[in-house]
Amino acid sequence: MIRLPAVSGYRLPPKEIQEIVDVPPNPSYHLSPRRDRIMFLKRRAMPPLSELAKPDKILAGIRIDSSSNMRSRMSFYTGISIHLLMDDGSLGPEKVVHGYPDGAKINFVTWSPDGQNVAFTVRYEDEVGSDSNLALWVANAESGEARPLFRQTDIRLNAIFELFVWVDHSTLLVCTIPSSRGDSPKKPLVPFGPRIRSNEQNNVIQMRATKEMLKDLHEEELFDYYATSQLVLVSLDGIVKPVASPAIYTFLNPSPDEKYLMLTCVHKPYSSIVSYKRFPKKVELWTVHGRFVRELCDLPLAENIPIAANSVRRGKRLIRWRPDMPSTLYWVEAQDGGDANVEVAPRDIVYMEPAEPLNGEKPHALKLDLRYRRISWCYGLHALVYEYWHKTRRTRTWVISPDCNDLSPRLLFDRSSEDAYSSPGSPMMCRTPAGTLAIAKIKTNYEGTYILMKGQGATPKGGIPFLDLLNITTGAKERIWESGVDKYYESVLALMSYHPKCEIQLNELKFLISKESRSEAAQYYVSIWPDKKQVQITSYPHPYPQLASLQREIIRYERDDGVKLTATLYLPPGYNPSKDGPLACLIWSYPGDFKSREAAGQVRRSPNKFARINNSFPLLWLSRGFAVLADPTIPIIGEGDEEANDRYIEQLIASAEAAVNEIVRRGVAHPDKIAVGGHSYGAFMTANLLAHAPHLFCCGIARSGAYNRTLTPFGFQKEVRTLWEAADTYIKMSPFMIANKIKKPILLIHGEEDSKVTTAMQSSQFYDALKGHGVPCRLVILPFEGHRYAARESVMHVIWETDRWLQKYCASNSSNTLIIKSSGEW
């Protein structure tokens, strides 16, 4: 007879943990394009489970809320406030955006290009189930007064894909539901026919995941019904003008000169194995007056993109407007057929041409030997072109002069993407009058063209964010600012200076900076040059004062093969190892792949950062007397032609042993009271460690993991070989295959609606295998939850389950307790 657990229903963790989890997040910020205002958006902590339980449609890889005709399960804002940014860096009086009903859910908040207005959507809870509970509003930035944009009550919005964009300072392009749309298609009692999938053309199609795709003709009808939009231009005074024919528009992109509209839509034939992103795609050019200009491309269905890293779609991709020119297009085309396995040079070509080229005018071309990554433009003078190749981790940055054909590209940086110490940073951007982003050109008394590069500044002593003044003509650079190292961690968030041509005087720079310390939460400051005076503009309280005196230290140690490792050790307030003795301990980690030992050993954290505790972070257990070691690195290294996963188990064990030995040596962890845990790939790691290194751990906690790699036969994580190419590796890495070797207690948690390759079936089958061999285990399936858990009821219950597991199998009724966390995911 199988007994159900004695405890049922959702549970709450201890009060001291609840108080931390329920702390509302600080508002997010949005700077106006002219950098003369800042907008703060209020948020809530967690949604109730009832929001996730609301019925939705899952079609072509997306979840649709049919009552609002938008994506379901979207987070939202609860309020908007706007401040002027004064010349001295201080904030002007708060203007609360008002006029919409209390309790409204706010989304899609966007500044107009001139920063005088803000557009956003409003949803009303009391109208759920109606056909019009999503409305587009606009607010005046100076007064805060908001009003509905559309005068007509029969216009309904379609927010399945991109809902709206500003075309100019007073006009928006909006996706609406076609007025001719009737009731949604009803599922026939008798299906249209059997579900058939065929590959009689002998195509090589390898897919990592096929969940939530279109299953039959009825779902195709539903996708058409909900996703089809009629585009309209609407002015701030409410005048509406239809544009183009109804279609499934996924991307709207007006030209910087406000003359053209680039419209991207998907169309049939659809697929049952890939999402809408790979459906046939058409890109057209229209004028804002509704004249069709030309078709830029019509790409076929892309089911057969190889799984190899750096493989891409065939044909034109990433078609965009140059942000620094009125109406110049650029795009990329693969020369290897999109297949990274094909050796060819060049690998990519970047093309550029005007919106309406003259007869016979050929596009300009830039050839790249690696895969194109992105371009940053600098008002016609220069541009930075980035290319990358995953297999070697090589990344290169070129300086080009896009409007000077007689100047050849010049190599600026050629480095390993894994080498954090050599990272030059990224260029500081500013807004153009059209609202686009271009590289800020810094005016100095020196010869040459100068820009600012901001970076994280990884060093062996920790991260020291910086600003470099870079001469992109010569490559010479000068460090003009860096964060302090004694107490505070400072980072540059945005350039606050504005110029219509993005030309900023060096002595007139102004930045938005975040500043924090081990004991002080991050606050925003405006830094004004040349004296670099800092003006504080926020004063957020400590979110968890009960942990204000927690102890934090970055520790370094080595594993047996000499690879240097790093972790962050947290200890409870008032804890003294010499007096209080060793604590119980949890190691929570997430392995990472590297091509070199040197890169794997680099420090990528700062000792002066504030300890942020979110609702899924083990630092919660500091309030229960635990200690925490955060982010112990678990590098899996494959140098040269070696595949990292061929030695996954050996390197995993070596990294874990090094972490355990270090915390035991320091006297903060009891060797018999160390637990291990992780989320996703960290859960996979947890199960493997309990199987292969049971001497290290007393129990484990594994959330949303995949434990049988034969069920992910076309690769996982950074593994690009298939099961048939590396069968031994797949089987050796699968803890499911050695469930009989696991003896220590393991807690499995999974979201029932996990749509990634880590489906809930993985945890269910692993639990059955463990139970079949008498392993002490527990499986918790969370209704309505995905790969990560969102609802308050679910999060609180996961914490309760974790706390119960740690108390029972790790702390063992001892007053001494510790927790260790690794990787950004708990």
C-alpha positions in Angstrom: 0.0 0.0 0.0 1.4 3.4 -1.1 0.8 6.1 1.5 0.3 9.7 0.5 2.5 12.3 2.4 1.0 13.3 5.6 1.3 17.0 4.7 -0.7 18.3 1.8 -1.4 21.7 0.4 0.9 24.7 0.1 3.0 25.4 3.1 4.8 28.5 4.4 8.4 28.7 5.5 9.4 30.1 8.9 8.4 33.7 9.5 12.0 35.0 9.4 12.3 33.7 5.8 8.8 35.0 4.8 9.7 38.5 5.8 12.7 38.5 3.5 10.9 36.9 0.5 8.0 39.3 0.7 10.1 42.5 0.5 8.9 44.3 -2.6 11.6 45.0 -5.3 12.9 48.5 -5.8 11.4 50.4 -8.8 13.1 50.1 -12.1 14.2 53.2 -14.0 13.9 54.5 -17.6 15.8 57.5 -18.8 14.2 59.9 -21.3 15.9 60.0 -24.8 17.2 63.6 -24.1 18.4 62.6 -20.7 16.4 65.4 -19.0 13.9 63.1 -17.1 14.0 59.8 -15.3 11.0 57.6 -14.9 10.6 55.1 -12.0 8.3 52.1 -12.5 6.9 50.4 -9.3 6.8 46.6 -9.1 5.3 44.0 -6.9 7.1 41.0 -5.4 5.4 37.9 -6.7 2.1 37.1 -8.5 -0.5 34.8 -6.8 -1.0 31.3 -8.2 -4.4 32.3 -9.5 -2.7 34.3 -12.2 -0.7 31.4 -13.4 -3.8 29.2 -13.2 -5.7 31.4 -15.6 -6.4 29.4 -18.8 -4.3 30.2 -21.8 -3.4 29.0 -25.3 0.0 27.5 -26.0 0.7 27.9 -29.7 3.9 27.9 -31.8 6.1 28.3 -28.7 4.2 31.1 -27.0 1.5 31.3 -24.3 -1.5 33.5 -25.2 -3.9 35.2 -22.8 -7.1 35.1 -25.0 -8.9 37.7 -22.8 -6.3 40.4 -23.5 -4.9 39.0 -26.8 -1.4 39.3 -25.3 1.3 37.0 -23.9 0.1 35.3 -20.7 1.9 35.3 -17.4 3.5 38.7 -18.1 4.8 40.6 -15.1 3.6 44.2 -14.9 4.2 47.6 -13.2 1.8 49.1 -10.6 2.7 52.7 -10.9 4.7 55.3 -12.8 6.4 58.5 -11.5 8.6 61.0 -13.5 11.2 63.5 -12.3 13.1 66.2 -14.1 16.8 65.8 -13.9 18.2 69.1 -12.9 21.5 70.6 -14.1 23.1 70.1 -10.7 22.2 66.3 -10.9 19.4 66.4 -8.4 15.8 65.3 -9.1 13.0 67.7 -9.6 9.6 67.2 -7.9 7.9 63.9 -8.5 5.1 63.8 -11.1 2.9 60.7 -10.5 1.3 59.5 -13.7 -2.4 59.5 -13.0 -5.8 59.2 -14.7 -6.0 55.4 -15.2 -8.1 53.3 -12.8 -6.7 52.1 -9.5 -5.3 48.5 -9.5 -4.5 48.7 -13.3 -1.6 46.5 -14.6 0.8 48.5 -16.6 3.0 47.2 -19.5 5.0 48.2 -22.6 6.1 51.6 -21.0 7.9 53.6 -23.7 9.2 57.2 -24.1 8.4 59.2 -27.2 11.5 60.1 -29.1 11.5 63.6 -27.8 10.7 62.5 -24.2 7.6 64.7 -23.9 5.2 61.8 -23.7 5.0 58.2 -22.4 2.9 55.4 -24.0 1.9 52.3 -22.0 -0.8 49.7 -21.8 -3.3 49.2 -19.0 -5.2 46.1 -18.1 -8.2 45.9 -15.8 -8.7 42.9 -13.5 -12.5 43.5 -13.3 -12.8 43.0 -17.0 -11.0 39.7 -17.4 -12.9 37.6 -19.8 -14.0 40.5 -21.9 -12.7 41.3 -25.3 -11.3 44.8 -24.5 -9.5 44.7 -21.2 -6.2 45.9 -22.7 -6.0 49.6 -23.6 -3.2 51.9 -24.9 -2.7 55.1 -22.9 -0.4 58.1 -23.2 0.8 60.4 -20.5 2.2 63.9 -20.6 5.7 63.8 -19.1 5.5 67.3 -17.6 2.1 67.0 -15.9 1.8 63.2 -15.4 -1.8 63.4 -16.8 -2.7 60.2 -18.7 -5.5 59.4 -21.1 -6.6 56.6 -23.5 -5.0 57.1 -26.9 -7.8 55.8 -29.1 -11.1 57.6 -29.2 -12.9 54.7 -30.7 -14.0 52.1 -28.3 -14.2 49.4 -30.9 -10.4 49.3 -31.6 -8.8 46.4 -29.8 -5.1 45.8 -29.4 -3.1 42.8 -30.4 -0.1 42.4 -28.2 0.9 38.8 -29.1 4.1 40.2 -30.7 5.3 43.8 -30.9 2.3 45.9 -29.9 3.5 49.4 -30.9 6.4 51.7 -31.8 6.8 55.4 -31.9 7.1 56.5 -35.5 7.8 60.2 -34.6 7.2 62.5 -31.7 3.4 62.4 -32.1 2.6 59.2 -34.0 2.5 55.5 -33.1 2.3 52.4 -35.2 0.0 50.0 -33.4 -1.0 46.3 -33.9 -4.8 46.0 -33.6 -7.2 43.2 -34.0 -8.8 43.2 -37.4 -12.3 44.6 -37.2 -13.6 41.6 -39.3 -12.4 39.1 -36.7 -15.2 37.0 -35.4 -15.4 34.3 -32.7 -12.4 32.1 -32.2 -12.3 28.8 -34.0 -13.9 25.9 -32.2 -12.1 22.6 -31.9 -14.0 20.1 -34.0 -15.4 17.1 -32.2 -13.9 14.9 -34.9 -10.3 15.9 -35.8 -9.4 16.9 -39.4 -7.4 13.7 -39.7 -4.4 11.9 -38.2 -1.3 13.9 -37.2 1.4 13.1 -39.8 5.1 14.0 -39.8 7.1 13.1 -42.8 10.7 13.3 -43.9 10.5 11.6 -47.3 12.8 14.3 -48.7 15.7 12.9 -46.6 16.3 16.2 -44.9 18.7 16.3 -41.9 16.6 18.0 -39.2 17.9 17.9 -35.6 15.9 19.5 -32.8 16.7 19.9 -29.1 13.0 20.5 -28.1 9.6 20.3 -29.7 7.3 21.1 -26.8 4.5 23.7 -27.2 4.5 23.7 -31.0 1.5 23.6 -33.3 0.0 20.2 -33.1 -2.7 20.2 -35.7 -4.8 22.2 -38.2 -7.0 23.5 -35.4 -4.0 25.0 -33.6 -2.9 26.6 -36.8 -6.3 28.2 -37.1 -6.0 29.5 -33.5 -2.5 30.9 -34.2 -3.8 32.7 -37.2 -6.8 34.0 -35.2 -4.9 35.4 -32.2 -1.7 36.5 -34.0 -3.1 38.3 -37.1 -3.0 42.1 -36.8 -4.1 45.2 -38.6 -1.5 47.9 -38.4 -2.7 51.4 -37.8 -1.0 54.8 -37.4 -2.5 56.8 -34.6 -1.6 60.4 -33.7 -1.7 61.8 -30.2 -4.9 63.6 -31.1 -6.5 60.2 -31.8 -6.6 60.2 -35.7 -6.3 56.6 -37.0 -5.1 55.5 -40.4 -4.8 51.8 -41.4 -1.4 50.7 -42.9 -0.8 47.6 -45.1 -2.9 44.4 -45.0 -3.7 42.2 -42.0 -0.8 39.8 -41.3 1.1 38.2 -38.4 3.5 41.0 -37.7 6.3 40.1 -35.4 8.6 43.2 -35.7 7.9 46.9 -36.4 10.8 49.2 -37.3 10.3 52.8 -38.4 13.3 54.5 -40.1 15.2 57.2 -38.2 14.0 59.9 -40.6 10.3 58.9 -40.0 9.7 58.2 -43.7 9.7 54.4 -43.9 8.3 51.4 -42.0 10.1 48.1 -42.1 7.5 45.4 -41.4 8.3 41.8 -40.6 5.6 39.1 -40.6 5.5 35.3 -40.6 3.2 33.2 -42.8 2.3 29.6 -43.8 3.4 26.9 -44.2 3.8 26.5 -40.4 5.6 23.7 -38.6 4.9 21.3 -35.8 8.5 21.0 -34.7 9.7 24.6 -34.5 8.4 27.8 -33.0 7.1 30.9 -34.9 10.7 32.2 -35.0 11.5 29.8 -37.7 8.3 30.0 -39.7 8.5 31.5 -43.2 9.3 35.2 -42.8 8.7 38.2 -45.0 10.2 41.6 -44.6 8.6 44.5 -46.5 9.3 48.2 -46.8 6.4 50.7 -46.7 6.3 54.5 -46.5 4.5 56.1 -43.5 1.9 57.3 -46.0 1.0 53.7 -46.8 2.8 53.2 -50.1 4.4 49.8 -50.6 8.1 50.2 -51.5 9.6 46.8 -52.0 10.0 43.3 -50.5 13.4 43.0 -48.7 13.2 39.2 -48.3 10.8 36.2 -48.0 12.6 33.4 -46.2 11.3 29.8 -46.3 10.6 27.6 -43.3 13.8 27.0 -41.3 13.4 23.6 -39.7 16.9 22.4 -40.7 19.2 24.8 -38.9 22.1 22.6 -37.7 22.5 22.3 -33.9 26.2 23.2 -34.1 27.0 26.4 -32.3 27.1 29.5 -34.6 24.7 27.9 -37.1 22.1 30.4 -38.4 19.2 30.7 -40.7 19.9 30.9 -44.5 19.3 34.1 -46.4 19.1 37.7 -45.1 19.0 38.0 -41.4 19.1 40.8 -38.8 17.8 43.4 -41.2 18.0 46.8 -39.4 18.2 50.5 -40.0 21.4 52.3 -39.4 20.7 54.3 -36.3 23.0 57.2 -37.4 21.6 57.7 -40.9 18.1 58.8 -42.1 17.1 55.6 -43.9 20.0 53.2 -44.6 19.4 49.5 -44.2 22.0 46.8 -43.3 21.7 43.1 -42.9 23.8 39.9 -42.8 24.0 36.8 -45.1 25.7 33.5 -44.2 28.1 32.2 -46.9 28.2 28.7 -45.4 24.5 28.0 -45.8 24.1 28.8 -42.1 25.9 25.6 -41.2 28.8 26.2 -38.8 30.3 22.8 -39.8 31.1 24.0 -43.3 34.5 25.4 -43.7 34.3 28.5 -45.9 35.8 32.1 -46.1 34.2 34.5 -45.8 31.7 33.1 -43.3 29.3 36.1 -43.2 28.9 39.2 -45.3 27.3 42.4 -44.0 25.5 44.4 -46.6 24.3 48.0 -46.6 22.1 50.1 -48.9 19.6 52.9 -48.9 15.9 52.2 -48.5 15.3 53.0 -52.2 18.5 52.3 -54.0 19.0 53.8 -57.5 18.8 51.5 -60.5 21.9 49.3 -60.7 23.2 50.5 -57.3 24.8 47.6 -55.5 24.9 47.3 -51.7 28.2 47.9 -49.9 29.6 44.7 -48.5 31.9 43.8 -45.5 33.3 40.2 -45.4 33.8 38.4 -42.1 35.7 35.2 -41.5 33.9 34.5 -38.2 30.2 34.7 -37.4 28.7 38.2 -37.3 27.6 39.2 -33.8 26.6 42.9 -33.9 27.5 46.5 -35.1 27.7 49.7 -33.1 27.4 52.8 -35.2 29.1 56.2 -34.7 27.4 58.8 -36.9 28.9 57.8 -40.2 32.5 58.4 -39.2 33.1 54.9 -37.8 31.4 51.7 -36.7 32.5 48.8 -34.5 31.8 45.4 -36.1 31.9 42.3 -33.8 32.5 38.7 -35.0 32.7 35.5 -33.0 33.4 31.8 -33.2 32.2 29.6 -30.4 34.4 26.5 -31.0 37.6 28.5 -30.4 35.9 31.3 -28.2 37.6 33.8 -30.5 36.1 37.2 -30.8 37.3 40.1 -33.0 36.3 43.8 -33.2 36.8 45.8 -36.4 36.8 49.5 -36.9 35.2 50.4 -40.2 34.4 53.7 -41.9 31.0 52.8 -43.5 30.8 55.9 -45.6 34.4 55.9 -46.9 34.9 53.1 -49.4 38.6 53.8 -49.8 39.3 53.0 -46.1 39.9 49.3 -45.2 38.6 47.7 -42.0 41.1 47.8 -39.1 41.4 45.2 -36.4 40.8 46.8 -33.0 40.6 43.7 -30.7 41.4 40.0 -31.2 40.9 38.0 -28.0 39.2 35.1 -26.3 35.7 35.7 -25.2 36.4 33.7 -22.1 39.2 36.0 -21.0 37.5 38.4 -18.6 40.7 40.1 -17.7 41.4 41.3 -21.2 37.8 42.5 -21.9 38.0 46.0 -23.3 34.4 46.7 -22.4 31.6 48.1 -24.7 31.1 51.6 -26.1 29.0 54.1 -24.3 25.9 54.9 -26.3 23.7 58.0 -26.5 20.3 58.7 -28.0 19.9 60.4 -31.3 17.0 62.8 -32.0 15.1 59.9 -33.5 15.5 57.9 -30.3 18.0 55.4 -31.8 21.3 54.5 -30.1 24.6 55.5 -31.5 28.2 55.5 -30.1 28.9 58.8 -28.2 31.8 60.6 -29.8 34.0 62.3 -27.1 35.4 65.8 -28.0 38.9 66.3 -26.7 41.9 68.5 -27.3 43.7 65.5 -28.9 43.8 64.4 -32.5 41.7 61.4 -33.5 38.3 60.1 -32.9 37.6 59.2 -29.3 34.9 57.1 -27.7 34.2 55.8 -24.2 34.5 52.1 -23.3 32.9 50.9 -20.1 33.7 47.5 -18.6 33.4 45.3 -15.6 37.1 45.3 -15.0 37.6 41.7 -13.9 41.0 41.3 -12.0 42.5 38.7 -9.8 41.4 40.9 -6.8 37.8 41.2 -8.0 35.8 43.3 -10.4 36.8 47.0 -10.7 34.4 48.7 -13.3 36.1 51.3 -15.5 35.8 53.9 -18.2 38.4 54.1 -20.9 38.9 56.9 -23.4 39.7 55.0 -26.6 41.2 56.5 -29.7 39.6 54.2 -32.3 42.0 55.6 -35.0 45.1 54.3 -33.2 43.7 51.9 -30.6 45.4 53.9 -27.7 43.4 54.1 -24.6 43.5 56.0 -21.3 41.6 55.0 -18.1 39.7 58.1 -17.0 37.6 56.5 -14.2 37.4 53.3 -12.2 35.4 52.2 -9.2 36.9 52.5 -5.8 38.2 49.3 -4.2 38.3 50.0 -0.4 34.6 50.0 0.3 32.2 50.7 -2.6 31.4 48.9 -5.8 30.5 51.5 -8.5 29.3 50.9 -12.0 28.3 53.2 -14.8 24.8 52.5 -16.0 24.2 55.2 -18.7 25.6 58.3 -20.3 23.4 61.2 -19.2 24.9 63.8 -21.5 22.9 64.6 -24.6 23.8 66.1 -28.0 21.8 65.8 -31.3 24.9 64.5 -33.1 26.1 62.4 -30.1 29.2 64.6 -29.7 30.0 65.2 -26.0 32.7 67.3 -24.6 35.0 65.4 -22.2 34.7 68.0 -19.5 30.9 68.0 -19.8 30.3 64.3 -19.2 27.5 63.2 -17.0 26.7 59.6 -15.9 24.1 57.6 -14.0 26.1 55.4 -11.6 25.1 52.6 -9.2 26.9 52.5 -5.9 26.8 49.8 -3.3 28.9 48.2 -0.6 28.8 45.0 1.5 26.4 46.6 4.0 24.6 49.2 1.8 22.1 48.5 -0.9 22.7 49.9 -4.3 21.7 53.6 -4.8 21.7 55.7 -7.9 23.9 58.7 -8.3 24.5 61.3 -11.0 28.2 61.9 -11.6 29.0 65.3 -13.1 32.4 66.1 -14.7 35.0 67.5 -14.7 35.1 67.4 -10.9 33.2 64.1 -10.9 30.8 65.3 -8.2 28.3 62.6 -7.3 24.7 63.5 -6.5 22.6 60.8 -4.8 19.1 60.5 -6.3 17.7 57.5 -4.5 17.6 56.4 -0.8 16.3 52.9 -0.7 16.3 51.3 2.7 18.1 48.1 3.6 15.7 45.4 2.3 16.5 43.0 5.2 17.9 44.8 8.2 17.9 41.6 10.2 20.8 40.5 8.0 22.6 43.9 7.8 25.6 42.6 9.6 26.1 39.3 7.7 29.7 38.4 6.9 30.8 38.1 3.3 34.2 37.1 1.8 35.5 36.0 -1.6 37.7 32.9 -1.1 40.1 31.3 -3.6 41.4 27.8 -3.6 42.6 25.2 -6.1 41.5 21.8 -7.2 44.0 18.9 -7.5 44.9 19.6 -11.1 45.9 23.2 -10.3 42.8 25.0 -11.7 42.1 28.0 -9.5 38.6 28.2 -8.1 36.6 31.0 -6.5 33.5 31.2 -4.2 31.8 33.8 -2.0 31.5 32.7 1.7 28.6 34.1 3.7 28.3 33.7 7.4 25.4 34.5 9.7 25.4 37.8 11.7 27.5 37.4 14.8 28.9 34.0 13.9 32.5 33.3 15.1 33.9 29.9 14.0 36.4 29.7 16.8 33.6 30.1 19.4 30.6 28.6 17.6 32.3 25.8 15.8 31.6 24.4 12.3 28.1 24.8 10.7 26.0 22.6 8.5 26.5 23.5 4.9 24.8 23.5 1.5 26.8 23.8 -1.8 24.6 25.2 -4.5 26.3 25.4 -7.9 26.0 25.5 -11.7 28.9 24.1 -13.8 30.4 26.2 -16.6 32.2 25.1 -19.8 35.7 26.6 -20.7 38.3 26.1 -23.3 41.2 27.1 -21.2 42.4 26.5 -17.6 43.5 30.2 -17.3 40.0 31.5 -18.2 38.3 29.0 -15.9 40.4 30.3 -13.0 39.6 34.0 -13.4 37.8 36.0 -10.7 34.4 37.3 -12.0 33.0 38.9 -8.8 33.6 41.8 -6.5 34.2 41.7 -2.7 32.3 45.0 -2.2 28.9 44.1 -3.8 25.8 44.1 -1.7 24.3 40.7 -0.9 21.0 40.6 -2.8 18.6 38.0 -1.6 15.9 37.0 -4.1 13.1 34.6 -3.5 15.1 31.6 -4.8 18.5 32.4 -3.2 20.0 30.3 -0.4 21.1 33.4 1.5 17.5 33.1 2.9 18.9 30.5 5.4 21.2 33.0 7.0 18.1 34.1 8.9 17.8 30.5 10.2 21.4 30.4 11.5 22.8 28.9 8.4 26.0 30.1 6.6 26.2 30.3 2.9 29.1 29.9 0.4 27.8 31.5 -2.9 28.9 30.6 -6.4 31.7 28.1 -6.0 33.0 27.7 -9.6 32.7 24.3 -11.2 34.6 24.6 -14.5 34.4 21.8 -17.0 37.4 22.4 -19.3 38.1 21.0 -22.8 41.3 22.5 -24.1 42.3 22.3 -27.8 40.3 19.6 -29.6 39.3 17.9 -26.3 35.5 17.9 -25.6 34.9 19.2 -22.1 32.1 16.7 -21.3 34.4 13.7 -22.0 35.9 14.4 -18.6 32.8 16.0 -17.0 32.5 13.5 -14.0 36.2 13.7 -13.1 36.3 17.5 -13.2 32.9 17.8 -11.4 34.2 15.7 -8.5 37.5 17.5 -8.3 35.8 20.9 -8.1 33.4 19.8 -5.5 36.1 18.1 -3.4 38.1 21.4 -3.5 35.2 23.4 -2.3 34.4 21.0 0.5 38.0 20.8 1.6 38.3 24.6 1.7 35.3 25.2 3.9 36.2 22.3 6.2 39.8 23.6 6.5 38.4 27.1 7.5 36.4 25.5 10.2 33.0 26.9 9.0 31.5 23.6 7.8 31.1 20.3 9.5 32.3 17.5 7.1 29.3 15.3 7.9 26.8 18.1 7.4 27.3 19.3 3.9 24.4 19.3 1.4 24.6 20.0 -2.3 22.0 21.6 -4.6 21.3 23.4 -7.8 18.7 24.5 -10.4 18.5 23.2 -14.0 22.0 22.1 -15.0 22.9 22.6 -11.3 20.2 19.9 -10.5 21.9 17.6 -13.0 25.2 18.3 -11.3 23.6 17.6 -7.9 22.4 14.1 -8.9 25.8 13.3 -10.4 27.6 14.3 -7.2 25.4 12.2 -5.0 26.1 9.3 -7.3 29.8 9.7 -7.8 30.9 11.6 -4.7 28.6 10.4 -1.8 31.5 10.8 0.7 31.2 14.6 0.3 27.5 15.2 0.9 24.8 14.3 3.4 21.9 15.1 1.0 20.9 17.0 -2.1 18.3 19.3 -3.5 17.7 19.3 -7.3 15.3 21.7 -9.0 14.1 21.6 -12.6 16.8 19.2 -13.8 17.2 16.7 -16.7 18.7 13.5 -15.5 18.5 11.2 -18.6 20.6 12.6 -21.4 19.3 10.0 -23.9 16.1 12.0 -23.8 18.0 15.0 -25.1 19.7 13.2 -28.0 20.6 16.3 -30.1 22.7 18.1 -27.6 22.4 19.9 -24.3 24.0 23.0 -22.7 27.3 23.5 -24.7 27.3 19.8 -25.9 26.8 19.9 -29.7 27.5 16.2 -30.4 24.5 14.0 -30.8 23.8 10.9 -28.7 24.9 8.7 -31.7 28.2 10.6 -32.0 29.0 10.5 -28.3 26.9 7.7 -26.8 29.4 6.8 -24.0 29.5 10.5 -22.8 25.7 10.8 -22.8 25.3 7.7 -20.8 28.2 8.3 -18.4 26.8 11.8 -17.7 23.3 10.6 -17.0 22.6 10.1 -13.3 19.4 8.3 -14.3 21.6 5.4 -15.6 23.3 5.0 -12.2 20.3 5.7 -9.9 21.1 2.5 -8.1 24.4 4.0 -6.9 22.7 7.0 -5.2 22.2 6.3 -1.4 21.9 9.8 0.1 18.5 11.6 0.4 17.6 13.8 -2.6 14.7 16.3 -2.9 13.4 16.7 -6.5 11.4 19.8 -7.4 10.0 20.6 -10.8 7.4 22.9 -12.5 4.7 20.9 -14.1 4.7 23.1 -17.2 8.4 23.3 -17.8 8.6 23.9 -21.5 12.4 23.5 -21.8 14.2 20.2 -22.5 14.1 19.8 -18.7 10.5 18.6 -18.7 8.8 17.5 -15.5 8.9 13.9 -16.9 12.7 14.0 -16.3 12.1 14.4 -12.5 9.2 12.0 -12.4 11.2 9.2 -14.1 14.2 9.9 -12.0 12.1 9.7 -8.9 10.7 6.3 -10.0 14.2 5.0 -10.6 15.4 6.2 -7.2 12.3 4.8 -5.4 12.8 1.5 -7.2 16.2 1.2 -5.6 15.1 2.2 -2.1 16.7 5.7 -2.1 15.3 8.2 0.3 13.8 10.7 -2.0 10.9 13.2 -2.4 9.3 14.6 -5.6 7.5 17.9 -5.6 5.6 18.9 -8.8 4.4 22.5 -8.9 1.2 23.0 -10.8 1.2 25.8 -13.4 4.9 26.5 -12.9 7.6 26.5 -15.6 11.3 26.1 -15.5 11.6 28.8 -12.9 8.9 29.3 -10.2 6.9 32.5 -10.1 3.8 32.3 -7.9 4.1 33.2 -4.3 2.4 30.0 -3.2 4.9 27.9 -5.2 8.0 29.9 -4.1 7.0 29.8 -0.4 6.3 26.0 -0.7 9.7 25.4 -2.4 11.4 27.2 0.4 9.4 25.2 3.0 10.4 21.9 1.3 14.0 23.0 1.2 14.1 24.1 4.8 12.5 20.9 5.9 15.0 18.8 3.9 18.0 20.7 5.3 16.8 20.5 8.8 16.0 16.8 8.6 19.0 15.5 6.6 21.7 18.2 7.0 21.3 20.2 10.3 20.0 17.1 12.1 18.6 19.1 15.0 21.9 20.8 15.5 22.0 24.5 16.3 24.9 24.9 13.9 23.9 25.4 10.2 25.4 26.6 6.9 24.4 27.0 3.3 26.5 27.4 0.2 25.3 28.7 -3.1 26.8 28.7 -6.6 26.0 30.2 -9.9 23.4 32.9 -10.4 20.6 30.4 -10.0 19.6 29.0 -6.6 
